[in-house]
């Protein structure tokens, strides 16, 4: 999405979900989760834990009495929707259990007058952890495979259909965040021991363990879709919020080091959009959502959604649920004041009324790549995708086979962050020296992320430094093999009267002039020899030779100075005196010419006045 503007538009209050009682539990979770049909909310309920499911179509103020999903004996800490079944949801609770629920058909929050509100019960209980279940996460490729993390320092992999844990990933401290890769064969976790672990899940052991963020506060992690890259957010020892980009093949340290975001104390929640290759960062306790584009192994800052209303929880809608007729690329749901949920739409501002294929590539649909039994037996693969153009036209989703290789949007010829000088086409080449290698610019502080655009003050200082490189500096001497940095700046072609041969003194005079000031190439003394055979010269292509102009070299561009006998500064005082006399003679000749023209102007002015008086007397 480089070069494309993305704006965020806030819905009106009547488009929000009002009268919400969000859980006030301090456990670090996103509080809400969304799919194309429903929104789940950790509810502040008495008499055990509960969460609410809100149909996305039922906006506005919700009823005082809602049908809740009850069954846990303690507060609900996290929920997650199945990626292949929009009515299947899992929950984890402080009671040490994970439950599986199914949303009833034609589920609604609004009941008829006098009708009793009925709560929903779980369809399956997953028991095996000895402490609270803090996170639940479905496998993105296999159906009915669930991961749960617990305060007993383990992550269990469940066969939901059988209701039994099949694998256990043991940690040394509480797991703070976890994420699957696109094929569901690997998992990455962050924990309170400040370690980043990448797991080969079916081997039940970490493939790598590396130091993560050094701060004491919670860190988050997200796998970047089909890439072999991982993004993490956390804190430094000085409590600065950081962003890290990790290479799966060498996860010892982040690419380019950690990049500092700001000094806000809230945990930063990362969300990855694989279709637009964008990373969204939303902080707890602040109302802003920053988004970056992943390109050339770094994050390019795009823009920021700003709001005065802080958020505690946030969820993003899967891509198959966005409004493609409005060019909506993402939709977020944020909690505001623990009382209502506000949708935020990220829209590409286009007037086109047709399907925009560049911002809507094929995405994962509702068909898994394999069953749970196949996955536990070692099968691996990406789930099939759907063509969103068929959804745009209102037809049944057209299935597209999943590619075995992760798609990359990084072009072969990359666009550099630093400005580059455009190349100009040159005429016939002239003999010149090998160009010197262009000096490299100092590397930025972090190669993994570009900072937000500089301020006007920073831009002004940068321009001043750039301009200082080209100050006119008249040195008394210069080396013959001095290469100029202005070889691509062509000067206009000079048209002369017939010239006498270019002498060494004339070449010396031209060479000492400034490249930014006009240089008069014609000699004040006209030669009787015609120069019809001399090709035109572009810029200051000077060759210090005593041959006539008819033998001049072919056309040259830029400021290419070569071949002055003896070099600059190699002559004595006599040569300098000759040069000064030549300049003095030229100035005296010009002064005489200007004086003569001034006398003619005075005479013409007097004649005009005389004619005016004569005309006035006749009238």
C-alpha positions, 0 to 999 in steps of 0.5 A, a space after each residue: 500500500 506504499 504511495 496509497 493514502 489510507 484514512 480511518 473514519 469513525 462511525 456515528 454513535 448510533 452505529 456503536 454497540 452501547 450499554 455494554 458491561 465489559 469485564 474489569 479484570 486486570 488480566 492482560 487480554 484483548 477483552 473482545 474478539 470479532 468474526 463476520 457475524 458476531 462480536 464476543 465480549 468478556 462480561 462483568 457478571 456476578 455469580 460466576 464468569 460469563 461473556 456476551 455474544 453480540 450480532 454485528 447487525 444489532 447496533 445501538 443501545 442494547 437491552 438491559 437483560 442479555 442472553 449470556 454465555 454462562 458456565 464458568 465458575 470464575 471470570 472469563 479471561 479470553 475468547 476466540 472464534 473458530 476461523 472455519 465456523 462463525 458460530 463456534 467459540 472457545 473461552 478460557 477462565 480463571 477457574 482453570 477450564 476451557 469451554 467450547 460453545 456454539 451460538 444458537 441459530 438465529 441468535 438475537 439479543 432482543 426478546 419479545 415482551 414478556 419472553 424470558 431471557 435464556 442463557 447459553 450453555 457450553 457444548 464441551 468442557 476441556 479440563 486439564 490445566 491446574 491454574 487459570 486459562 489465560 489465552 485460547 487460540 484456534 489453529 488457523 489451518 486445521 479444524 477443531 485444534 485449540 491451544 490454551 495457555 495457563 498459569 501452570 506454565 504450560 500451553 496445551 494443544 487440544 483435540 476439540 472433537 475428542 475433548 482431550 489434550 494431545 500435546 503440552 508445551 512446557 514453559 518456565 513462567 506464565 505465558 503472556 502471548 502466543 501465535 500460530 504460523 499460517 500452516 499451523 505447524 509452528 507456534 511462537 510464545 512470549 512469557 514473563 521470563 522475557 524469552 521468545 520461544 518458537 515451537 515445533 508444536 508436534 515435537 513438543 519442544 522449542 526450536 529456538 529460545 532467544 531473549 525478548 524485550 527486556 522490560 518487566 511489563 507484558 510483551 505481545 507477539 504475532 506471526 506475520 501470516 505466510 511470512 517467516 517473520 514475527 512481530 513483537 511489542 514490549 518494553 525496554 528496561 527504561 519502560 519505553 514501548 518497543 517494536 521488534 521484527 524477527 527472522 524465523 531463520 535467525 531469531 537470536 535478535 530482532 532485525 535492526 534491533 528494537 525500535 522505540 515507539 514511545 514512552 506510554 505505559 500501556 501494553 501495545 497490541 499488534 494485529 497483522 493483516 496478511 492481504 495488505 501486508 500491514 501491521 496495526 498497533 493499538 495501545 491499551 490506555 491510549 486512543 491511537 492506532 498506528 499502522 505500518 506496511 511491511 516491505 523490504 524487511 522493515 516496517 514503513 510507517 503509514 499513518 495513525 488513527 487518533 482518538 481522545 477516547 482510550 481503549 482497553 480492548 480491541 479486535 479486528 474483523 477478518 478480511 472476508 467480513 469487510 465492506 468491499 463496496 466502500 473500499 474498506 480494507 480493515 475494521 476494528 472494534 474498540 472498547 470505550 469507557 467500558 460502556 460501549 464498543 465503537 467500530 472504526 473503519 479503515 478506508 482507501 479513498 477511491 471513487 471507483 465503483 468496481 472491484 479493487 483487486 489490488 487491495 483485495 487479494 484472495 483470503 482464507 475462507 471457511 474451509 480448513 486444510 485438514 481435520 484435527 486427526 490429520 493434523 495430529 498425524 503430522 499433516 501440514 498445509 495452507 487452507 484454501 482461499 476464496 476470491 473476494 471478487 465473487 463475494 463482491 458480486 454477491 455470488 458464492 465464494 469462489 475457492 482458490 487453491 492455497 499457494 505452497 510458498 508464502 506470497 511476498 509483495 516485496 518488489 524485485 527493484 525496491 524503493 529506497 527510503 532515502 531520496 535518490 538522484 534521478 539519472 539523466 540520458 547523456 549524449 555521445 560519451 566523451 573520454 572521461 575518468 571512471 566515476 568514483 563510488 557514490 558515498 553511502 548514507 549513514 544507516 538509520 537507527 533501526 533497519 526494521 522500521 521507518 520513523 514517522 514523517 519528520 517535522 518542518 524544523 527537521 526538514 529545514 535543517 536537512 535542506 540546509 545541510 544539503 545546500 551547504 555541500 554545494 557552496 562555491 569554494 574558489 580554490 587556488 589550485 585543483 588536481 587534474 583527476 578531481 572528479 566533479 559531483 555535477 556531471 549530470 547537470 547540463 548547461 545550455 549550448 553556447 552559440 559563438 561568433 567565429 572564435 580564435 583557437 582556445 588557448 591554455 589561458 582561456 581554458 584556465 579562465 573558464 575553469 576558475 569560474 563558478 559552476 553556478 554562474 554563467 561563463 562567457 566562452 566567446 573571446 573579445 577578439 574575433 577570429 577570421 577563421 570560421 568555426 563551422 566544423 566545430 560541434 556544439 559544446 554542452 555545459 563546461 566541457 573544456 579541453 586545454 589544447 591549442 588546436 583550432 576550434 574545428 578540431 574540438 572534441 565531440 559534445 560533452 555534458 556536465 562539468 567535465 574538465 580535463 587535459 589542461 597542460 601543467 594542471 591548475 596552479 602549476 604556472 607561476 606569477 607570469 601566467 597569473 598576470 597574463 590571465 588577469 590582463 586578459 580578464 581586464 582587457 575583456 572588462 574594458 572592452 565591455 565597458 566601452 561597448 556599454 558606454 557607446 550604447 549609453 550615448 546612443 540611448 541618450 541621443 535617441 531620448 533627445 530625438 524623441 523629446 524633440 519630435 513630441 514638441 514638434 507634434 505639440 506645436 502643430 496641434 
